[in-house]
Amino acid sequence: MATITANELKTRGISAIDPIVNEHQAALISVRGKIRYVVMDMQMYNRLRECELEAALMETRRDLETGEFYQESVAEHIKRITNEL
């Protein structure tokens, strides 16, 4: 991925990001020499979100299959999580 400095972004704006994102799908933004942010187009962001949600769904299905879940009332849930803290 290509990197853009915060100063370059400040002076050039979106015109600094657009060609990089079009070529590399994402651009890294560095602040004072450290990579701090990633900029990507919405299509890539939506794809990553779908992957994240799919992973959560797979984890939930696995927990259901292995019995690793609780079935309890709200009061029981609050009591359990406050005791675990």
Backbone as XML, in Angstrom:
<?xml version="1.0"?>
<chain id="A" units="angstrom">
  <residue number="1" name="MET">
    <atom name="N" x="0.839" y="-1.176" z="0.000"/>
    <atom name="CA" x="0.000" y="0.000" z="0.000"/>
    <atom name="C" x="0.886" y="1.242" z="0.000"/>
  </residue>
  <residue number="2" name="ALA">
    <atom name="N" x="0.417" y="2.241" z="-0.653"/>
    <atom name="CA" x="1.154" y="3.502" z="-0.708"/>
    <atom name="C" x="0.798" y="4.367" z="0.496"/>
  </residue>
  <residue number="3" name="THR">
    <atom name="N" x="1.732" y="5.201" z="0.890"/>
    <atom name="CA" x="1.563" y="6.052" z="2.066"/>
    <atom name="C" x="1.483" y="7.517" z="1.660"/>
  </residue>
  <residue number="4" name="ILE">
    <atom name="N" x="0.619" y="8.249" z="2.330"/>
    <atom name="CA" x="0.483" y="9.687" z="2.162"/>
    <atom name="C" x="0.738" y="10.317" z="3.519"/>
  </residue>
  <residue number="5" name="THR">
    <atom name="N" x="1.473" y="11.392" z="3.547"/>
    <atom name="CA" x="1.682" y="12.082" z="4.816"/>
    <atom name="C" x="0.474" y="12.956" z="5.124"/>
  </residue>
  <residue number="6" name="ALA">
    <atom name="N" x="0.273" y="13.230" z="6.386"/>
    <atom name="CA" x="-0.831" y="14.092" z="6.797"/>
    <atom name="C" x="-0.685" y="15.480" z="6.182"/>
  </residue>
  <residue number="7" name="ASN">
    <atom name="N" x="0.553" y="15.969" z="6.076"/>
    <atom name="CA" x="0.770" y="17.290" z="5.477"/>
    <atom name="C" x="0.383" y="17.299" z="4.005"/>
  </residue>
  <residue number="8" name="GLU">
    <atom name="N" x="0.724" y="16.224" z="3.289"/>
    <atom name="CA" x="0.340" y="16.131" z="1.883"/>
    <atom name="C" x="-1.173" y="16.091" z="1.745"/>
  </residue>
  <residue number="9" name="LEU">
    <atom name="N" x="-1.820" y="15.364" z="2.620"/>
    <atom name="CA" x="-3.274" y="15.294" z="2.614"/>
    <atom name="C" x="-3.877" y="16.663" z="2.911"/>
  </residue>
  <residue number="10" name="LYS">
    <atom name="N" x="-3.257" y="17.367" z="3.828"/>
    <atom name="CA" x="-3.736" y="18.700" z="4.195"/>
    <atom name="C" x="-3.650" y="19.664" z="3.015"/>
  </residue>
  <residue number="11" name="THR">
    <atom name="N" x="-2.566" y="19.600" z="2.268"/>
    <atom name="CA" x="-2.385" y="20.545" z="1.167"/>
    <atom name="C" x="-3.102" y="20.118" z="-0.113"/>
  </residue>
  <residue number="12" name="ARG">
    <atom name="N" x="-3.123" y="18.824" z="-0.407"/>
    <atom name="CA" x="-3.707" y="18.356" z="-1.668"/>
    <atom name="C" x="-5.121" y="17.820" z="-1.539"/>
  </residue>
  <residue number="13" name="GLY">
    <atom name="N" x="-5.530" y="17.469" z="-0.334"/>
    <atom name="CA" x="-6.882" y="16.959" z="-0.123"/>
    <atom name="C" x="-7.115" y="15.625" z="-0.800"/>
  </residue>
  <residue number="14" name="ILE">
    <atom name="N" x="-8.335" y="15.440" z="-1.286"/>
    <atom name="CA" x="-8.730" y="14.167" z="-1.880"/>
    <atom name="C" x="-7.913" y="13.831" z="-3.118"/>
  </residue>
  <residue number="15" name="SER">
    <atom name="N" x="-7.377" y="14.831" z="-3.774"/>
    <atom name="CA" x="-6.574" y="14.559" z="-4.978"/>
    <atom name="C" x="-5.302" y="13.792" z="-4.639"/>
  </residue>
  <residue number="16" name="ALA">
    <atom name="N" x="-4.873" y="13.805" z="-3.397"/>
    <atom name="CA" x="-3.715" y="13.014" z="-2.971"/>
    <atom name="C" x="-4.102" y="11.552" z="-2.755"/>
  </residue>
  <residue number="17" name="ILE">
    <atom name="N" x="-5.337" y="11.316" z="-2.366"/>
    <atom name="CA" x="-5.794" y="9.970" z="-2.032"/>
    <atom name="C" x="-6.324" y="9.216" z="-3.243"/>
  </residue>
  <residue number="18" name="ASP">
    <atom name="N" x="-7.098" y="9.885" z="-4.050"/>
    <atom name="CA" x="-7.833" y="9.238" z="-5.133"/>
    <atom name="C" x="-6.985" y="8.356" z="-6.043"/>
  </residue>
  <residue number="19" name="PRO">
    <atom name="N" x="-5.874" y="8.828" z="-6.601"/>
    <atom name="CA" x="-5.107" y="7.949" z="-7.488"/>
    <atom name="C" x="-4.523" y="6.729" z="-6.776"/>
  </residue>
  <residue number="20" name="ILE">
    <atom name="N" x="-4.142" y="6.891" z="-5.520"/>
    <atom name="CA" x="-3.558" y="5.775" z="-4.763"/>
    <atom name="C" x="-4.619" y="4.716" z="-4.487"/>
  </residue>
  <residue number="21" name="VAL">
    <atom name="N" x="-5.789" y="5.143" z="-4.053"/>
    <atom name="CA" x="-6.867" y="4.196" z="-3.762"/>
    <atom name="C" x="-7.301" y="3.485" z="-5.041"/>
  </residue>
  <residue number="22" name="ASN">
    <atom name="N" x="-7.344" y="4.203" z="-6.146"/>
    <atom name="CA" x="-7.724" y="3.578" z="-7.417"/>
    <atom name="C" x="-6.719" y="2.512" z="-7.835"/>
  </residue>
  <residue number="23" name="GLU">
    <atom name="N" x="-5.448" y="2.718" z="-7.540"/>
    <atom name="CA" x="-4.420" y="1.761" z="-7.941"/>
    <atom name="C" x="-4.212" y="0.636" z="-6.923"/>
  </residue>
  <residue number="24" name="HIS">
    <atom name="N" x="-4.252" y="0.964" z="-5.631"/>
    <atom name="CA" x="-3.890" y="-0.002" z="-4.587"/>
    <atom name="C" x="-5.056" y="-0.437" z="-3.705"/>
  </residue>
  <residue number="25" name="GLN">
    <atom name="N" x="-6.244" y="0.054" z="-3.923"/>
    <atom name="CA" x="-7.450" y="-0.229" z="-3.150"/>
    <atom name="C" x="-7.475" y="0.444" z="-1.785"/>
  </residue>
  <residue number="26" name="ALA">
    <atom name="N" x="-6.333" y="0.899" z="-1.292"/>
    <atom name="CA" x="-6.289" y="1.582" z="0.000"/>
    <atom name="C" x="-5.045" y="2.448" z="0.060"/>
  </residue>
  <residue number="27" name="ALA">
    <atom name="N" x="-5.103" y="3.471" z="0.901"/>
    <atom name="CA" x="-3.958" y="4.354" z="1.106"/>
    <atom name="C" x="-3.699" y="4.468" z="2.600"/>
  </residue>
  <residue number="28" name="LEU">
    <atom name="N" x="-2.442" y="4.430" z="2.967"/>
    <atom name="CA" x="-2.049" y="4.616" z="4.366"/>
    <atom name="C" x="-1.745" y="6.090" z="4.584"/>
  </residue>
  <residue number="29" name="ILE">
    <atom name="N" x="-2.129" y="6.602" z="5.741"/>
    <atom name="CA" x="-1.840" y="7.996" z="6.071"/>
    <atom name="C" x="-0.930" y="8.005" z="7.284"/>
  </residue>
  <residue number="30" name="SER">
    <atom name="N" x="0.215" y="8.668" z="7.118"/>
    <atom name="CA" x="1.165" y="8.749" z="8.226"/>
    <atom name="C" x="1.093" y="10.130" z="8.872"/>
  </residue>
  <residue number="31" name="VAL">
    <atom name="N" x="1.206" y="10.118" z="10.184"/>
    <atom name="CA" x="1.231" y="11.352" z="10.973"/>
    <atom name="C" x="2.520" y="11.337" z="11.776"/>
  </residue>
  <residue number="32" name="ARG">
    <atom name="N" x="3.340" y="12.322" z="11.519"/>
    <atom name="CA" x="4.653" y="12.426" z="12.172"/>
    <atom name="C" x="5.459" y="11.131" z="12.032"/>
  </residue>
  <residue number="33" name="GLY">
    <atom name="N" x="5.436" y="10.550" z="10.853"/>
    <atom name="CA" x="6.246" y="9.371" z="10.561"/>
    <atom name="C" x="5.650" y="8.033" z="10.966"/>
  </residue>
  <residue number="34" name="LYS">
    <atom name="N" x="4.475" y="8.035" z="11.581"/>
    <atom name="CA" x="3.840" y="6.779" z="11.989"/>
    <atom name="C" x="2.537" y="6.581" z="11.224"/>
  </residue>
  <residue number="35" name="ILE">
    <atom name="N" x="2.327" y="5.352" z="10.728"/>
    <atom name="CA" x="1.076" y="5.033" z="10.031"/>
    <atom name="C" x="-0.049" y="5.079" z="11.051"/>
  </residue>
  <residue number="36" name="ARG">
    <atom name="N" x="-1.052" y="5.923" z="10.786"/>
    <atom name="CA" x="-2.150" y="6.093" z="11.745"/>
    <atom name="C" x="-3.516" y="5.734" z="11.181"/>
  </residue>
  <residue number="37" name="TYR">
    <atom name="N" x="-3.680" y="5.868" z="9.864"/>
    <atom name="CA" x="-5.006" y="5.680" z="9.277"/>
    <atom name="C" x="-4.905" y="4.927" z="7.949"/>
  </residue>
  <residue number="38" name="VAL">
    <atom name="N" x="-6.036" y="4.335" z="7.565"/>
    <atom name="CA" x="-6.169" y="3.693" z="6.262"/>
    <atom name="C" x="-7.417" y="4.271" z="5.610"/>
  </residue>
  <residue number="39" name="VAL">
    <atom name="N" x="-7.283" y="4.640" z="4.349"/>
    <atom name="CA" x="-8.416" y="5.154" z="3.585"/>
    <atom name="C" x="-8.676" y="4.170" z="2.455"/>
  </residue>
  <residue number="40" name="MET">
    <atom name="N" x="-9.944" y="3.798" z="2.283"/>
    <atom name="CA" x="-10.306" y="2.879" z="1.198"/>
    <atom name="C" x="-11.642" y="3.308" z="0.626"/>
  </residue>
  <residue number="41" name="ASP">
    <atom name="N" x="-11.965" y="2.797" z="-0.557"/>
    <atom name="CA" x="-13.260" y="3.146" z="-1.132"/>
    <atom name="C" x="-14.356" y="2.324" z="-0.459"/>
  </residue>
  <residue number="42" name="MET">
    <atom name="N" x="-15.590" y="2.743" z="-0.656"/>
    <atom name="CA" x="-16.719" y="2.097" z="0.022"/>
    <atom name="C" x="-16.885" y="0.638" z="-0.382"/>
  </residue>
  <residue number="43" name="GLN">
    <atom name="N" x="-16.582" y="0.303" z="-1.623"/>
    <atom name="CA" x="-16.710" y="-1.085" z="-2.065"/>
    <atom name="C" x="-15.791" y="-1.992" z="-1.245"/>
  </residue>
  <residue number="44" name="MET">
    <atom name="N" x="-14.559" y="-1.566" z="-1.033"/>
    <atom name="CA" x="-13.607" y="-2.351" z="-0.241"/>
    <atom name="C" x="-14.054" y="-2.404" z="1.232"/>
  </residue>
  <residue number="45" name="TYR">
    <atom name="N" x="-14.507" y="-1.279" z="1.761"/>
    <atom name="CA" x="-14.977" y="-1.237" z="3.144"/>
    <atom name="C" x="-16.157" y="-2.197" z="3.336"/>
  </residue>
  <residue number="46" name="ASN">
    <atom name="N" x="-17.118" y="-2.151" z="2.411"/>
    <atom name="CA" x="-18.280" y="-3.040" z="2.517"/>
    <atom name="C" x="-17.866" y="-4.505" z="2.438"/>
  </residue>
  <residue number="47" name="ARG">
    <atom name="N" x="-16.890" y="-4.820" z="1.600"/>
    <atom name="CA" x="-16.395" y="-6.193" z="1.493"/>
    <atom name="C" x="-15.779" y="-6.646" z="2.823"/>
  </residue>
  <residue number="48" name="LEU">
    <atom name="N" x="-14.995" y="-5.777" z="3.436"/>
    <atom name="CA" x="-14.385" y="-6.114" z="4.733"/>
    <atom name="C" x="-15.446" y="-6.295" z="5.814"/>
  </residue>
  <residue number="49" name="ARG">
    <atom name="N" x="-16.464" y="-5.450" z="5.803"/>
    <atom name="CA" x="-17.550" y="-5.584" z="6.781"/>
    <atom name="C" x="-18.285" y="-6.908" z="6.592"/>
  </residue>
  <residue number="50" name="GLU">
    <atom name="N" x="-18.537" y="-7.284" z="5.338"/>
    <atom name="CA" x="-19.193" y="-8.561" z="5.071"/>
    <atom name="C" x="-18.353" y="-9.722" z="5.604"/>
  </residue>
  <residue number="51" name="CYS">
    <atom name="N" x="-17.041" y="-9.650" z="5.407"/>
    <atom name="CA" x="-16.151" y="-10.701" z="5.930"/>
    <atom name="C" x="-16.214" y="-10.755" z="7.448"/>
  </residue>
  <residue number="52" name="GLU">
    <atom name="N" x="-16.225" y="-9.597" z="8.081"/>
    <atom name="CA" x="-16.297" y="-9.525" z="9.540"/>
    <atom name="C" x="-17.615" y="-10.119" z="10.043"/>
  </residue>
  <residue number="53" name="LEU">
    <atom name="N" x="-18.710" y="-9.776" z="9.385"/>
    <atom name="CA" x="-20.013" y="-10.298" z="9.795"/>
    <atom name="C" x="-20.116" y="-11.798" z="9.540"/>
  </residue>
  <residue number="54" name="GLU">
    <atom name="N" x="-19.548" y="-12.265" z="8.449"/>
    <atom name="CA" x="-19.544" y="-13.697" z="8.150"/>
    <atom name="C" x="-18.748" y="-14.458" z="9.211"/>
  </residue>
  <residue number="55" name="ALA">
    <atom name="N" x="-17.622" y="-13.902" z="9.637"/>
    <atom name="CA" x="-16.814" y="-14.542" z="10.682"/>
    <atom name="C" x="-17.597" y="-14.611" z="11.999"/>
  </residue>
  <residue number="56" name="ALA">
    <atom name="N" x="-18.316" y="-13.544" z="12.326"/>
    <atom name="CA" x="-19.122" y="-13.540" z="13.552"/>
    <atom name="C" x="-20.233" y="-14.586" z="13.471"/>
  </residue>
  <residue number="57" name="LEU">
    <atom name="N" x="-20.833" y="-14.714" z="12.305"/>
    <atom name="CA" x="-21.883" y="-15.709" z="12.119"/>
    <atom name="C" x="-21.327" y="-17.123" z="12.260"/>
  </residue>
  <residue number="58" name="MET">
    <atom name="N" x="-20.162" y="-17.375" z="11.686"/>
    <atom name="CA" x="-19.533" y="-18.689" z="11.821"/>
    <atom name="C" x="-19.205" y="-18.991" z="13.281"/>
  </residue>
  <residue number="59" name="GLU">
    <atom name="N" x="-18.724" y="-18.001" z="14.006"/>
    <atom name="CA" x="-18.399" y="-18.188" z="15.426"/>
    <atom name="C" x="-19.664" y="-18.503" z="16.225"/>
  </residue>
  <residue number="60" name="THR">
    <atom name="N" x="-20.746" y="-17.804" z="15.917"/>
    <atom name="CA" x="-22.013" y="-18.049" z="16.610"/>
    <atom name="C" x="-22.531" y="-19.449" z="16.331"/>
  </residue>
  <residue number="61" name="ARG">
    <atom name="N" x="-22.460" y="-19.862" z="15.073"/>
    <atom name="CA" x="-22.901" y="-21.214" z="14.726"/>
    <atom name="C" x="-22.069" y="-22.267" z="15.447"/>
  </residue>
  <residue number="62" name="ARG">
    <atom name="N" x="-20.761" y="-22.042" z="15.528"/>
    <atom name="CA" x="-19.882" y="-22.984" z="16.228"/>
    <atom name="C" x="-20.260" y="-23.053" z="17.708"/>
  </residue>
  <residue number="63" name="ASP">
    <atom name="N" x="-20.505" y="-21.893" z="18.319"/>
    <atom name="CA" x="-20.894" y="-21.868" z="19.730"/>
    <atom name="C" x="-22.208" y="-22.617" z="19.957"/>
  </residue>
  <residue number="64" name="LEU">
    <atom name="N" x="-23.156" y="-22.450" z="19.050"/>
    <atom name="CA" x="-24.426" y="-23.169" z="19.177"/>
    <atom name="C" x="-24.227" y="-24.674" z="19.052"/>
  </residue>
  <residue number="65" name="GLU">
    <atom name="N" x="-23.388" y="-25.094" z="18.106"/>
    <atom name="CA" x="-23.142" y="-26.523" z="17.903"/>
    <atom name="C" x="-22.426" y="-27.160" z="19.085"/>
  </residue>
  <residue number="66" name="THR">
    <atom name="N" x="-21.524" y="-26.404" z="19.727"/>
    <atom name="CA" x="-20.746" y="-26.953" z="20.836"/>
    <atom name="C" x="-21.388" y="-26.691" z="22.196"/>
  </residue>
  <residue number="67" name="GLY">
    <atom name="N" x="-22.504" y="-25.985" z="22.195"/>
    <atom name="CA" x="-23.191" y="-25.705" z="23.452"/>
    <atom name="C" x="-22.541" y="-24.620" z="24.285"/>
  </residue>
  <residue number="68" name="GLU">
    <atom name="N" x="-21.695" y="-23.822" z="23.666"/>
    <atom name="CA" x="-21.013" y="-22.741" z="24.392"/>
    <atom name="C" x="-21.843" y="-21.464" z="24.347"/>
  </residue>
  <residue number="69" name="PHE">
    <atom name="N" x="-22.958" y="-21.475" z="25.070"/>
    <atom name="CA" x="-23.806" y="-20.295" z="25.158"/>
    <atom name="C" x="-24.618" y="-20.388" z="26.438"/>
  </residue>
  <residue number="70" name="TYR">
    <atom name="N" x="-25.210" y="-19.282" z="26.805"/>
    <atom name="CA" x="-26.049" y="-19.225" z="28.000"/>
    <atom name="C" x="-27.483" y="-18.962" z="27.584"/>
  </residue>
  <residue number="71" name="GLN">
    <atom name="N" x="-28.411" y="-19.572" z="28.288"/>
    <atom name="CA" x="-29.824" y="-19.297" z="28.105"/>
    <atom name="C" x="-30.325" y="-18.882" z="29.480"/>
  </residue>
  <residue number="72" name="GLU">
    <atom name="N" x="-30.556" y="-17.563" z="29.632"/>
    <atom name="CA" x="-30.867" y="-17.023" z="30.950"/>
    <atom name="C" x="-31.698" y="-15.757" z="30.821"/>
  </residue>
  <residue number="73" name="SER">
    <atom name="N" x="-32.272" y="-15.351" z="31.941"/>
    <atom name="CA" x="-33.051" y="-14.117" z="31.973"/>
    <atom name="C" x="-32.092" y="-12.921" z="32.021"/>
  </residue>
  <residue number="74" name="VAL">
    <atom name="N" x="-32.645" y="-11.751" z="31.846"/>
    <atom name="CA" x="-31.833" y="-10.535" z="31.919"/>
    <atom name="C" x="-31.205" y="-10.404" z="33.303"/>
  </residue>
  <residue number="75" name="ALA">
    <atom name="N" x="-31.991" y="-10.664" z="34.337"/>
    <atom name="CA" x="-31.474" y="-10.561" z="35.706"/>
    <atom name="C" x="-30.332" y="-11.549" z="35.934"/>
  </residue>
  <residue number="76" name="GLU">
    <atom name="N" x="-30.489" y="-12.773" z="35.444"/>
    <atom name="CA" x="-29.428" y="-13.779" z="35.585"/>
    <atom name="C" x="-28.179" y="-13.362" z="34.808"/>
  </residue>
  <residue number="77" name="HIS">
    <atom name="N" x="-28.393" y="-12.783" z="33.646"/>
    <atom name="CA" x="-27.269" y="-12.336" z="32.826"/>
    <atom name="C" x="-26.482" y="-11.230" z="33.536"/>
  </residue>
  <residue number="78" name="ILE">
    <atom name="N" x="-27.202" y="-10.255" z="34.067"/>
    <atom name="CA" x="-26.538" y="-9.150" z="34.789"/>
    <atom name="C" x="-25.776" y="-9.682" z="35.983"/>
  </residue>
  <residue number="79" name="LYS">
    <atom name="N" x="-26.386" y="-10.597" z="36.718"/>
    <atom name="CA" x="-25.716" y="-11.186" z="37.876"/>
    <atom name="C" x="-24.457" y="-11.931" z="37.459"/>
  </residue>
  <residue number="80" name="ARG">
    <atom name="N" x="-24.537" y="-12.708" z="36.367"/>
    <atom name="CA" x="-23.381" y="-13.476" z="35.915"/>
    <atom name="C" x="-22.233" y="-12.579" z="35.453"/>
  </residue>
  <residue number="81" name="ILE">
    <atom name="N" x="-22.551" y="-11.562" z="34.671"/>
    <atom name="CA" x="-21.455" y="-10.738" z="34.143"/>
    <atom name="C" x="-20.856" y="-9.828" z="35.206"/>
  </residue>
  <residue number="82" name="THR">
    <atom name="N" x="-21.656" y="-9.404" z="36.198"/>
    <atom name="CA" x="-21.078" y="-8.588" z="37.259"/>
    <atom name="C" x="-20.221" y="-9.430" z="38.197"/>
  </residue>
  <residue number="83" name="ASN">
    <atom name="N" x="-20.555" y="-10.702" z="38.356"/>
    <atom name="CA" x="-19.733" y="-11.595" z="39.177"/>
    <atom name="C" x="-18.430" y="-11.960" z="38.476"/>
  </residue>
  <residue number="84" name="GLU">
    <atom name="N" x="-18.434" y="-11.951" z="37.134"/>
    <atom name="CA" x="-17.228" y="-12.291" z="36.382"/>
    <atom name="C" x="-16.228" y="-11.145" z="36.361"/>
  </residue>
  <residue number="85" name="LEU">
    <atom name="N" x="-16.691" y="-9.946" z="36.617"/>
    <atom name="CA" x="-15.794" y="-8.788" z="36.627"/>
    <atom name="C" x="-14.977" y="-8.834" z="37.878"/>
  </residue>
</chain>
